[in-house]
Amino acid sequence: MKEEGSDQWKDLASLTPYDTEYTAKNLKTGKEYSLAVVAENKAGLGEAVETESSIVPRKKPGMSPQ
């Protein structure tokens, strides 16, 4: 994950091959984030694949702002 205005990528999680979804936590409401996925196997790390568009978290109705 890379936060808007930053050049630095941060690891969010290490998942198993059986995981089909992941929910990122502690994101700032209204801040833009870019996401990428990197596969790892016996040969090492693969090339990062970045999502086509960034995400901007919004608050859920009825929740207080972060």
CHARMM internal coordinates of N, CA and C (Angstrom, degrees):
IC EDIT
DIST 1 N 1 CA 1.4353
DIST 1 CA 1 C 1.5137
ANGL 1 N 1 CA 1 C 108.03
DIST 1 C 2 N 1.3062
ANGL 1 CA 1 C 2 N 115.13
DIHE 1 N 1 CA 1 C 2 N 141.58
DIST 2 N 2 CA 1.4618
ANGL 1 C 2 N 2 CA 121.17
DIHE 1 CA 1 C 2 N 2 CA 176.99
DIST 2 CA 2 C 1.5154
ANGL 2 N 2 CA 2 C 107.43
DIHE 1 C 2 N 2 CA 2 C -131.51
DIST 2 C 3 N 1.3259
ANGL 2 CA 2 C 3 N 116.28
DIHE 2 N 2 CA 2 C 3 N 125.00
DIST 3 N 3 CA 1.4546
ANGL 2 C 3 N 3 CA 121.62
DIHE 2 CA 2 C 3 N 3 CA -179.66
DIST 3 CA 3 C 1.5237
ANGL 3 N 3 CA 3 C 110.03
DIHE 2 C 3 N 3 CA 3 C -81.21
DIST 3 C 4 N 1.3244
ANGL 3 CA 3 C 4 N 115.11
DIHE 3 N 3 CA 3 C 4 N 147.00
DIST 4 N 4 CA 1.4644
ANGL 3 C 4 N 4 CA 121.70
DIHE 3 CA 3 C 4 N 4 CA 178.11
DIST 4 CA 4 C 1.5311
ANGL 4 N 4 CA 4 C 110.48
DIHE 3 C 4 N 4 CA 4 C -49.72
DIST 4 C 5 N 1.3361
ANGL 4 CA 4 C 5 N 116.35
DIHE 4 N 4 CA 4 C 5 N 131.88
DIST 5 N 5 CA 1.4465
ANGL 4 C 5 N 5 CA 121.05
DIHE 4 CA 4 C 5 N 5 CA 178.59
DIST 5 CA 5 C 1.5198
ANGL 5 N 5 CA 5 C 114.41
DIHE 4 C 5 N 5 CA 5 C 87.87
DIST 5 C 6 N 1.3264
ANGL 5 CA 5 C 6 N 117.61
DIHE 5 N 5 CA 5 C 6 N -3.39
DIST 6 N 6 CA 1.4661
ANGL 5 C 6 N 6 CA 121.89
DIHE 5 CA 5 C 6 N 6 CA -179.44
DIST 6 CA 6 C 1.5250
ANGL 6 N 6 CA 6 C 110.09
DIHE 5 C 6 N 6 CA 6 C -110.87
DIST 6 C 7 N 1.3191
ANGL 6 CA 6 C 7 N 115.91
DIHE 6 N 6 CA 6 C 7 N 149.83
DIST 7 N 7 CA 1.4674
ANGL 6 C 7 N 7 CA 121.29
DIHE 6 CA 6 C 7 N 7 CA 174.31
DIST 7 CA 7 C 1.5203
ANGL 7 N 7 CA 7 C 110.70
DIHE 6 C 7 N 7 CA 7 C -102.14
DIST 7 C 8 N 1.3211
ANGL 7 CA 7 C 8 N 117.14
DIHE 7 N 7 CA 7 C 8 N -0.13
DIST 8 N 8 CA 1.4576
ANGL 7 C 8 N 8 CA 122.15
DIHE 7 CA 7 C 8 N 8 CA -172.90
DIST 8 CA 8 C 1.5383
ANGL 8 N 8 CA 8 C 111.57
DIHE 7 C 8 N 8 CA 8 C -101.57
DIST 8 C 9 N 1.3358
ANGL 8 CA 8 C 9 N 115.65
DIHE 8 N 8 CA 8 C 9 N 126.02
DIST 9 N 9 CA 1.4552
ANGL 8 C 9 N 9 CA 121.89
DIHE 8 CA 8 C 9 N 9 CA 175.57
DIST 9 CA 9 C 1.5201
ANGL 9 N 9 CA 9 C 109.57
DIHE 8 C 9 N 9 CA 9 C -84.93
DIST 9 C 10 N 1.3350
ANGL 9 CA 9 C 10 N 117.64
DIHE 9 N 9 CA 9 C 10 N 141.21
DIST 10 N 10 CA 1.4639
ANGL 9 C 10 N 10 CA 123.26
DIHE 9 CA 9 C 10 N 10 CA 177.95
DIST 10 CA 10 C 1.5196
ANGL 10 N 10 CA 10 C 109.05
DIHE 9 C 10 N 10 CA 10 C -120.18
DIST 10 C 11 N 1.3324
ANGL 10 CA 10 C 11 N 116.79
DIHE 10 N 10 CA 10 C 11 N 137.89
DIST 11 N 11 CA 1.4609
ANGL 10 C 11 N 11 CA 121.11
DIHE 10 CA 10 C 11 N 11 CA 175.11
DIST 11 CA 11 C 1.5248
ANGL 11 N 11 CA 11 C 109.36
DIHE 10 C 11 N 11 CA 11 C -72.73
DIST 11 C 12 N 1.3269
ANGL 11 CA 11 C 12 N 116.35
DIHE 11 N 11 CA 11 C 12 N 135.21
DIST 12 N 12 CA 1.4594
ANGL 11 C 12 N 12 CA 121.15
DIHE 11 CA 11 C 12 N 12 CA 176.50
DIST 12 CA 12 C 1.5175
ANGL 12 N 12 CA 12 C 111.83
DIHE 11 C 12 N 12 CA 12 C -98.77
DIST 12 C 13 N 1.3291
ANGL 12 CA 12 C 13 N 117.04
DIHE 12 N 12 CA 12 C 13 N -43.77
DIST 13 N 13 CA 1.4605
ANGL 12 C 13 N 13 CA 119.70
DIHE 12 CA 12 C 13 N 13 CA -173.65
DIST 13 CA 13 C 1.5197
ANGL 13 N 13 CA 13 C 110.68
DIHE 12 C 13 N 13 CA 13 C -164.90
DIST 13 C 14 N 1.3217
ANGL 13 CA 13 C 14 N 114.49
DIHE 13 N 13 CA 13 C 14 N 158.97
DIST 14 N 14 CA 1.4664
ANGL 13 C 14 N 14 CA 121.97
DIHE 13 CA 13 C 14 N 14 CA 168.64
DIST 14 CA 14 C 1.5173
ANGL 14 N 14 CA 14 C 105.96
DIHE 13 C 14 N 14 CA 14 C -113.22
DIST 14 C 15 N 1.3101
ANGL 14 CA 14 C 15 N 116.23
DIHE 14 N 14 CA 14 C 15 N 121.91
DIST 15 N 15 CA 1.4598
ANGL 14 C 15 N 15 CA 121.26
DIHE 14 CA 14 C 15 N 15 CA -175.13
DIST 15 CA 15 C 1.5219
ANGL 15 N 15 CA 15 C 110.73
DIHE 14 C 15 N 15 CA 15 C -112.99
DIST 15 C 16 N 1.3189
ANGL 15 CA 15 C 16 N 116.20
DIHE 15 N 15 CA 15 C 16 N 161.96
DIST 16 N 16 CA 1.4586
ANGL 15 C 16 N 16 CA 121.09
DIHE 15 CA 15 C 16 N 16 CA 176.92
DIST 16 CA 16 C 1.5278
ANGL 16 N 16 CA 16 C 109.28
DIHE 15 C 16 N 16 CA 16 C -86.39
DIST 16 C 17 N 1.3240
ANGL 16 CA 16 C 17 N 118.10
DIHE 16 N 16 CA 16 C 17 N 165.67
DIST 17 N 17 CA 1.4730
ANGL 16 C 17 N 17 CA 119.85
DIHE 16 CA 16 C 17 N 17 CA 176.80
DIST 17 CA 17 C 1.5281
ANGL 17 N 17 CA 17 C 112.87
DIHE 16 C 17 N 17 CA 17 C -63.35
DIST 17 C 18 N 1.3084
ANGL 17 CA 17 C 18 N 117.43
DIHE 17 N 17 CA 17 C 18 N -14.58
DIST 18 N 18 CA 1.4685
ANGL 17 C 18 N 18 CA 121.59
DIHE 17 CA 17 C 18 N 18 CA -177.77
DIST 18 CA 18 C 1.5238
ANGL 18 N 18 CA 18 C 112.99
DIHE 17 C 18 N 18 CA 18 C -92.80
DIST 18 C 19 N 1.3199
ANGL 18 CA 18 C 19 N 117.83
DIHE 18 N 18 CA 18 C 19 N -9.77
DIST 19 N 19 CA 1.4586
ANGL 18 C 19 N 19 CA 121.04
DIHE 18 CA 18 C 19 N 19 CA 178.02
DIST 19 CA 19 C 1.5230
ANGL 19 N 19 CA 19 C 109.36
DIHE 18 C 19 N 19 CA 19 C -74.27
DIST 19 C 20 N 1.3177
ANGL 19 CA 19 C 20 N 116.17
DIHE 19 N 19 CA 19 C 20 N 131.37
DIST 20 N 20 CA 1.4670
ANGL 19 C 20 N 20 CA 120.74
DIHE 19 CA 19 C 20 N 20 CA -178.57
DIST 20 CA 20 C 1.5221
ANGL 20 N 20 CA 20 C 112.87
DIHE 19 C 20 N 20 CA 20 C -114.65
DIST 20 C 21 N 1.3253
ANGL 20 CA 20 C 21 N 117.21
DIHE 20 N 20 CA 20 C 21 N -4.44
DIST 21 N 21 CA 1.4574
ANGL 20 C 21 N 21 CA 120.01
DIHE 20 CA 20 C 21 N 21 CA 177.52
DIST 21 CA 21 C 1.5231
ANGL 21 N 21 CA 21 C 109.42
DIHE 20 C 21 N 21 CA 21 C -155.42
DIST 21 C 22 N 1.3101
ANGL 21 CA 21 C 22 N 115.63
DIHE 21 N 21 CA 21 C 22 N 161.18
DIST 22 N 22 CA 1.4621
ANGL 21 C 22 N 22 CA 121.96
DIHE 21 CA 21 C 22 N 22 CA 179.58
DIST 22 CA 22 C 1.5207
ANGL 22 N 22 CA 22 C 107.89
DIHE 21 C 22 N 22 CA 22 C -150.18
DIST 22 C 23 N 1.3146
ANGL 22 CA 22 C 23 N 117.30
DIHE 22 N 22 CA 22 C 23 N 138.05
DIST 23 N 23 CA 1.4534
ANGL 22 C 23 N 23 CA 122.44
DIHE 22 CA 22 C 23 N 23 CA 176.65
DIST 23 CA 23 C 1.5228
ANGL 23 N 23 CA 23 C 108.74
DIHE 22 C 23 N 23 CA 23 C -110.89
DIST 23 C 24 N 1.3134
ANGL 23 CA 23 C 24 N 116.90
DIHE 23 N 23 CA 23 C 24 N 116.04
DIST 24 N 24 CA 1.4619
ANGL 23 C 24 N 24 CA 121.53
DIHE 23 CA 23 C 24 N 24 CA 177.94
DIST 24 CA 24 C 1.5270
ANGL 24 N 24 CA 24 C 108.60
DIHE 23 C 24 N 24 CA 24 C -74.78
DIST 24 C 25 N 1.3227
ANGL 24 CA 24 C 25 N 115.85
DIHE 24 N 24 CA 24 C 25 N 139.53
DIST 25 N 25 CA 1.4647
ANGL 24 C 25 N 25 CA 120.69
DIHE 24 CA 24 C 25 N 25 CA -178.67
DIST 25 CA 25 C 1.5204
ANGL 25 N 25 CA 25 C 109.95
DIHE 24 C 25 N 25 CA 25 C -115.27
DIST 25 C 26 N 1.3290
ANGL 25 CA 25 C 26 N 114.58
DIHE 25 N 25 CA 25 C 26 N 162.72
DIST 26 N 26 CA 1.4676
ANGL 25 C 26 N 26 CA 123.11
DIHE 25 CA 25 C 26 N 26 CA 175.76
DIST 26 CA 26 C 1.5284
ANGL 26 N 26 CA 26 C 113.56
DIHE 25 C 26 N 26 CA 26 C 62.11
DIST 26 C 27 N 1.3275
ANGL 26 CA 26 C 27 N 116.33
DIHE 26 N 26 CA 26 C 27 N 32.29
DIST 27 N 27 CA 1.4623
ANGL 26 C 27 N 27 CA 120.13
DIHE 26 CA 26 C 27 N 27 CA 173.45
DIST 27 CA 27 C 1.5236
ANGL 27 N 27 CA 27 C 108.65
DIHE 26 C 27 N 27 CA 27 C -83.67
DIST 27 C 28 N 1.3106
ANGL 27 CA 27 C 28 N 116.54
DIHE 27 N 27 CA 27 C 28 N 149.21
DIST 28 N 28 CA 1.4579
ANGL 27 C 28 N 28 CA 121.03
DIHE 27 CA 27 C 28 N 28 CA -178.98
DIST 28 CA 28 C 1.5230
ANGL 28 N 28 CA 28 C 109.89
DIHE 27 C 28 N 28 CA 28 C -86.55
DIST 28 C 29 N 1.3160
ANGL 28 CA 28 C 29 N 116.41
DIHE 28 N 28 CA 28 C 29 N 129.22
DIST 29 N 29 CA 1.4581
ANGL 28 C 29 N 29 CA 122.26
DIHE 28 CA 28 C 29 N 29 CA 179.05
DIST 29 CA 29 C 1.5259
ANGL 29 N 29 CA 29 C 109.80
DIHE 28 C 29 N 29 CA 29 C -58.98
DIST 29 C 30 N 1.3423
ANGL 29 CA 29 C 30 N 116.19
DIHE 29 N 29 CA 29 C 30 N 131.36
DIST 30 N 30 CA 1.4583
ANGL 29 C 30 N 30 CA 121.97
DIHE 29 CA 29 C 30 N 30 CA 176.74
DIST 30 CA 30 C 1.5256
ANGL 30 N 30 CA 30 C 114.45
DIHE 29 C 30 N 30 CA 30 C 83.34
DIST 30 C 31 N 1.3301
ANGL 30 CA 30 C 31 N 118.29
DIHE 30 N 30 CA 30 C 31 N -6.63
DIST 31 N 31 CA 1.4753
ANGL 30 C 31 N 31 CA 122.26
DIHE 30 CA 30 C 31 N 31 CA 179.10
DIST 31 CA 31 C 1.5260
ANGL 31 N 31 CA 31 C 108.71
DIHE 30 C 31 N 31 CA 31 C -89.37
DIST 31 C 32 N 1.3183
ANGL 31 CA 31 C 32 N 117.70
DIHE 31 N 31 CA 31 C 32 N 141.78
DIST 32 N 32 CA 1.4667
ANGL 31 C 32 N 32 CA 121.93
DIHE 31 CA 31 C 32 N 32 CA -178.17
DIST 32 CA 32 C 1.5271
ANGL 32 N 32 CA 32 C 110.53
DIHE 31 C 32 N 32 CA 32 C -89.91
DIST 32 C 33 N 1.3459
ANGL 32 CA 32 C 33 N 116.29
DIHE 32 N 32 CA 32 C 33 N 137.25
DIST 33 N 33 CA 1.4607
ANGL 32 C 33 N 33 CA 122.03
DIHE 32 CA 32 C 33 N 33 CA -179.76
DIST 33 CA 33 C 1.5281
ANGL 33 N 33 CA 33 C 110.37
DIHE 32 C 33 N 33 CA 33 C -130.05
DIST 33 C 34 N 1.3231
ANGL 33 CA 33 C 34 N 115.86
DIHE 33 N 33 CA 33 C 34 N 141.76
DIST 34 N 34 CA 1.4685
ANGL 33 C 34 N 34 CA 122.41
DIHE 33 CA 33 C 34 N 34 CA 171.21
DIST 34 CA 34 C 1.5210
ANGL 34 N 34 CA 34 C 107.36
DIHE 33 C 34 N 34 CA 34 C -104.57
DIST 34 C 35 N 1.3239
ANGL 34 CA 34 C 35 N 116.50
DIHE 34 N 34 CA 34 C 35 N 143.82
DIST 35 N 35 CA 1.4593
ANGL 34 C 35 N 35 CA 121.39
DIHE 34 CA 34 C 35 N 35 CA -178.93
DIST 35 CA 35 C 1.5199
ANGL 35 N 35 CA 35 C 110.05
DIHE 34 C 35 N 35 CA 35 C -123.72
DIST 35 C 36 N 1.3325
ANGL 35 CA 35 C 36 N 116.23
DIHE 35 N 35 CA 35 C 36 N 150.43
DIST 36 N 36 CA 1.4567
ANGL 35 C 36 N 36 CA 122.14
DIHE 35 CA 35 C 36 N 36 CA 177.17
DIST 36 CA 36 C 1.5214
ANGL 36 N 36 CA 36 C 108.54
DIHE 35 C 36 N 36 CA 36 C -145.21
DIST 36 C 37 N 1.3201
ANGL 36 CA 36 C 37 N 115.88
DIHE 36 N 36 CA 36 C 37 N 156.05
DIST 37 N 37 CA 1.4611
ANGL 36 C 37 N 37 CA 122.53
DIHE 36 CA 36 C 37 N 37 CA 179.26
DIST 37 CA 37 C 1.5264
ANGL 37 N 37 CA 37 C 108.17
DIHE 36 C 37 N 37 CA 37 C -123.60
DIST 37 C 38 N 1.3405
ANGL 37 CA 37 C 38 N 115.51
DIHE 37 N 37 CA 37 C 38 N 137.64
DIST 38 N 38 CA 1.4633
ANGL 37 C 38 N 38 CA 121.81
DIHE 37 CA 37 C 38 N 38 CA 177.28
DIST 38 CA 38 C 1.5251
ANGL 38 N 38 CA 38 C 107.80
DIHE 37 C 38 N 38 CA 38 C -127.53
DIST 38 C 39 N 1.3151
ANGL 38 CA 38 C 39 N 116.78
DIHE 38 N 38 CA 38 C 39 N 125.90
DIST 39 N 39 CA 1.4652
ANGL 38 C 39 N 39 CA 121.25
DIHE 38 CA 38 C 39 N 39 CA 177.26
DIST 39 CA 39 C 1.5269
ANGL 39 N 39 CA 39 C 109.16
DIHE 38 C 39 N 39 CA 39 C -89.48
DIST 39 C 40 N 1.3422
ANGL 39 CA 39 C 40 N 115.17
DIHE 39 N 39 CA 39 C 40 N 148.58
DIST 40 N 40 CA 1.4656
ANGL 39 C 40 N 40 CA 120.77
DIHE 39 CA 39 C 40 N 40 CA 177.46
DIST 40 CA 40 C 1.5204
ANGL 40 N 40 CA 40 C 109.07
DIHE 39 C 40 N 40 CA 40 C -133.55
DIST 40 C 41 N 1.3367
ANGL 40 CA 40 C 41 N 116.10
DIHE 40 N 40 CA 40 C 41 N 135.75
DIST 41 N 41 CA 1.4607
ANGL 40 C 41 N 41 CA 121.10
DIHE 40 CA 40 C 41 N 41 CA 175.77
DIST 41 CA 41 C 1.5303
ANGL 41 N 41 CA 41 C 108.33
DIHE 40 C 41 N 41 CA 41 C -144.41
DIST 41 C 42 N 1.3235
ANGL 41 CA 41 C 42 N 117.16
DIHE 41 N 41 CA 41 C 42 N -166.29
DIST 42 N 42 CA 1.4729
ANGL 41 C 42 N 42 CA 120.96
DIHE 41 CA 41 C 42 N 42 CA -178.01
DIST 42 CA 42 C 1.5222
ANGL 42 N 42 CA 42 C 112.52
DIHE 41 C 42 N 42 CA 42 C -58.66
DIST 42 C 43 N 1.3191
ANGL 42 CA 42 C 43 N 117.03
DIHE 42 N 42 CA 42 C 43 N -29.06
DIST 43 N 43 CA 1.4693
ANGL 42 C 43 N 43 CA 121.77
DIHE 42 CA 42 C 43 N 43 CA -179.06
DIST 43 CA 43 C 1.5258
ANGL 43 N 43 CA 43 C 112.12
DIHE 42 C 43 N 43 CA 43 C -79.28
DIST 43 C 44 N 1.3203
ANGL 43 CA 43 C 44 N 117.60
DIHE 43 N 43 CA 43 C 44 N -11.94
DIST 44 N 44 CA 1.4627
ANGL 43 C 44 N 44 CA 121.34
DIHE 43 CA 43 C 44 N 44 CA 179.41
DIST 44 CA 44 C 1.5178
ANGL 44 N 44 CA 44 C 112.08
DIHE 43 C 44 N 44 CA 44 C 118.03
DIST 44 C 45 N 1.3242
ANGL 44 CA 44 C 45 N 115.83
DIHE 44 N 44 CA 44 C 45 N -158.06
DIST 45 N 45 CA 1.4678
ANGL 44 C 45 N 45 CA 121.95
DIHE 44 CA 44 C 45 N 45 CA -178.13
DIST 45 CA 45 C 1.5227
ANGL 45 N 45 CA 45 C 110.75
DIHE 44 C 45 N 45 CA 45 C -85.00
DIST 45 C 46 N 1.3228
ANGL 45 CA 45 C 46 N 114.87
DIHE 45 N 45 CA 45 C 46 N 139.97
DIST 46 N 46 CA 1.4554
ANGL 45 C 46 N 46 CA 120.15
DIHE 45 CA 45 C 46 N 46 CA 174.91
DIST 46 CA 46 C 1.5192
ANGL 46 N 46 CA 46 C 110.37
DIHE 45 C 46 N 46 CA 46 C -85.99
DIST 46 C 47 N 1.3068
ANGL 46 CA 46 C 47 N 115.36
DIHE 46 N 46 CA 46 C 47 N -178.28
DIST 47 N 47 CA 1.4607
ANGL 46 C 47 N 47 CA 120.96
DIHE 46 CA 46 C 47 N 47 CA 178.17
DIST 47 CA 47 C 1.5329
ANGL 47 N 47 CA 47 C 109.57
DIHE 46 C 47 N 47 CA 47 C -76.86
DIST 47 C 48 N 1.3152
ANGL 47 CA 47 C 48 N 117.01
DIHE 47 N 47 CA 47 C 48 N 139.11
DIST 48 N 48 CA 1.4647
ANGL 47 C 48 N 48 CA 121.36
DIHE 47 CA 47 C 48 N 48 CA 178.85
DIST 48 CA 48 C 1.5257
ANGL 48 N 48 CA 48 C 109.96
DIHE 47 C 48 N 48 CA 48 C -66.29
DIST 48 C 49 N 1.3277
ANGL 48 CA 48 C 49 N 115.36
DIHE 48 N 48 CA 48 C 49 N 137.99
DIST 49 N 49 CA 1.4645
ANGL 48 C 49 N 49 CA 121.63
DIHE 48 CA 48 C 49 N 49 CA 175.95
DIST 49 CA 49 C 1.5191
ANGL 49 N 49 CA 49 C 107.06
DIHE 48 C 49 N 49 CA 49 C -116.27
DIST 49 C 50 N 1.3238
ANGL 49 CA 49 C 50 N 115.60
DIHE 49 N 49 CA 49 C 50 N 114.97
DIST 50 N 50 CA 1.4631
ANGL 49 C 50 N 50 CA 121.45
DIHE 49 CA 49 C 50 N 50 CA -177.41
DIST 50 CA 50 C 1.5239
ANGL 50 N 50 CA 50 C 110.24
DIHE 49 C 50 N 50 CA 50 C -88.88
DIST 50 C 51 N 1.3293
ANGL 50 CA 50 C 51 N 116.61
DIHE 50 N 50 CA 50 C 51 N 145.14
DIST 51 N 51 CA 1.4552
ANGL 50 C 51 N 51 CA 120.98
DIHE 50 CA 50 C 51 N 51 CA 176.99
DIST 51 CA 51 C 1.5277
ANGL 51 N 51 CA 51 C 109.58
DIHE 50 C 51 N 51 CA 51 C -63.77
DIST 51 C 52 N 1.3183
ANGL 51 CA 51 C 52 N 116.39
DIHE 51 N 51 CA 51 C 52 N 153.96
DIST 52 N 52 CA 1.4681
ANGL 51 C 52 N 52 CA 121.03
DIHE 51 CA 51 C 52 N 52 CA -178.06
DIST 52 CA 52 C 1.5191
ANGL 52 N 52 CA 52 C 112.37
DIHE 51 C 52 N 52 CA 52 C -68.93
DIST 52 C 53 N 1.3169
ANGL 52 CA 52 C 53 N 116.99
DIHE 52 N 52 CA 52 C 53 N -29.42
DIST 53 N 53 CA 1.4628
ANGL 52 C 53 N 53 CA 119.79
DIHE 52 CA 52 C 53 N 53 CA 179.45
DIST 53 CA 53 C 1.5239
ANGL 53 N 53 CA 53 C 109.64
DIHE 52 C 53 N 53 CA 53 C -137.04
DIST 53 C 54 N 1.3047
ANGL 53 CA 53 C 54 N 115.53
DIHE 53 N 53 CA 53 C 54 N 155.99
DIST 54 N 54 CA 1.4536
ANGL 53 C 54 N 54 CA 120.49
DIHE 53 CA 53 C 54 N 54 CA 179.43
DIST 54 CA 54 C 1.5332
ANGL 54 N 54 CA 54 C 109.64
DIHE 53 C 54 N 54 CA 54 C -82.46
DIST 54 C 55 N 1.3303
ANGL 54 CA 54 C 55 N 115.61
DIHE 54 N 54 CA 54 C 55 N 171.28
DIST 55 N 55 CA 1.4604
ANGL 54 C 55 N 55 CA 120.54
DIHE 54 CA 54 C 55 N 55 CA 177.13
DIST 55 CA 55 C 1.5216
ANGL 55 N 55 CA 55 C 108.98
DIHE 54 C 55 N 55 CA 55 C -117.70
DIST 55 C 56 N 1.3377
ANGL 55 CA 55 C 56 N 115.84
DIHE 55 N 55 CA 55 C 56 N 153.20
DIST 56 N 56 CA 1.4574
ANGL 55 C 56 N 56 CA 122.19
DIHE 55 CA 55 C 56 N 56 CA 175.19
DIST 56 CA 56 C 1.5287
ANGL 56 N 56 CA 56 C 106.62
DIHE 55 C 56 N 56 CA 56 C -132.46
DIST 56 C 57 N 1.3436
ANGL 56 CA 56 C 57 N 117.48
DIHE 56 N 56 CA 56 C 57 N 105.51
DIST 57 N 57 CA 1.4618
ANGL 56 C 57 N 57 CA 119.35
DIHE 56 CA 56 C 57 N 57 CA -179.92
DIST 57 CA 57 C 1.5314
ANGL 57 N 57 CA 57 C 111.63
DIHE 56 C 57 N 57 CA 57 C -63.96
DIST 57 C 58 N 1.3311
ANGL 57 CA 57 C 58 N 114.39
DIHE 57 N 57 CA 57 C 58 N 141.96
DIST 58 N 58 CA 1.4580
ANGL 57 C 58 N 58 CA 121.30
DIHE 57 CA 57 C 58 N 58 CA 175.38
DIST 58 CA 58 C 1.5111
ANGL 58 N 58 CA 58 C 107.69
DIHE 57 C 58 N 58 CA 58 C -121.50
DIST 58 C 59 N 1.3131
ANGL 58 CA 58 C 59 N 117.58
DIHE 58 N 58 CA 58 C 59 N 155.84
DIST 59 N 59 CA 1.4561
ANGL 58 C 59 N 59 CA 119.32
DIHE 58 CA 58 C 59 N 59 CA 178.32
DIST 59 CA 59 C 1.5222
ANGL 59 N 59 CA 59 C 109.36
DIHE 58 C 59 N 59 CA 59 C -77.23
DIST 59 C 60 N 1.3279
ANGL 59 CA 59 C 60 N 115.40
DIHE 59 N 59 CA 59 C 60 N 147.33
DIST 60 N 60 CA 1.4576
ANGL 59 C 60 N 60 CA 120.70
DIHE 59 CA 59 C 60 N 60 CA 176.35
DIST 60 CA 60 C 1.5144
ANGL 60 N 60 CA 60 C 108.50
DIHE 59 C 60 N 60 CA 60 C -76.86
DIST 60 C 61 N 1.3386
ANGL 60 CA 60 C 61 N 117.82
DIHE 60 N 60 CA 60 C 61 N 146.37
DIST 61 N 61 CA 1.4597
ANGL 60 C 61 N 61 CA 120.12
DIHE 60 CA 60 C 61 N 61 CA 178.04
DIST 61 CA 61 C 1.5339
ANGL 61 N 61 CA 61 C 110.15
DIHE 60 C 61 N 61 CA 61 C -55.99
DIST 61 C 62 N 1.3175
ANGL 61 CA 61 C 62 N 115.98
DIHE 61 N 61 CA 61 C 62 N 134.63
DIST 62 N 62 CA 1.4626
ANGL 61 C 62 N 62 CA 120.74
DIHE 61 CA 61 C 62 N 62 CA 178.81
DIST 62 CA 62 C 1.5117
ANGL 62 N 62 CA 62 C 114.37
DIHE 61 C 62 N 62 CA 62 C 88.96
DIST 62 C 63 N 1.3379
ANGL 62 CA 62 C 63 N 118.14
DIHE 62 N 62 CA 62 C 63 N -5.50
DIST 63 N 63 CA 1.4687
ANGL 62 C 63 N 63 CA 120.63
DIHE 62 CA 62 C 63 N 63 CA 179.11
DIST 63 CA 63 C 1.5221
ANGL 63 N 63 CA 63 C 109.92
DIHE 62 C 63 N 63 CA 63 C -99.99
DIST 63 C 64 N 1.3252
ANGL 63 CA 63 C 64 N 115.75
DIHE 63 N 63 CA 63 C 64 N 148.28
DIST 64 N 64 CA 1.4592
ANGL 63 C 64 N 64 CA 119.03
DIHE 63 CA 63 C 64 N 64 CA 176.81
DIST 64 CA 64 C 1.5196
ANGL 64 N 64 CA 64 C 109.37
DIHE 63 C 64 N 64 CA 64 C -77.07
DIST 64 C 65 N 1.3449
ANGL 64 CA 64 C 65 N 118.07
DIHE 64 N 64 CA 64 C 65 N 151.29
DIST 65 N 65 CA 1.4640
ANGL 64 C 65 N 65 CA 120.69
DIHE 64 CA 64 C 65 N 65 CA -179.47
DIST 65 CA 65 C 1.5279
ANGL 65 N 65 CA 65 C 111.52
DIHE 64 C 65 N 65 CA 65 C -64.47
DIST 65 C 66 N 1.3484
ANGL 65 CA 65 C 66 N 116.54
DIHE 65 N 65 CA 65 C 66 N 152.75
DIST 66 N 66 CA 1.4630
ANGL 65 C 66 N 66 CA 121.26
DIHE 65 CA 65 C 66 N 66 CA 177.86
DIST 66 CA 66 C 1.4961
ANGL 66 N 66 CA 66 C 110.58
DIHE 65 C 66 N 66 CA 66 C -81.85
END
COOR INIT
IC SEED 1 N 1 CA 1 C
IC BUILD
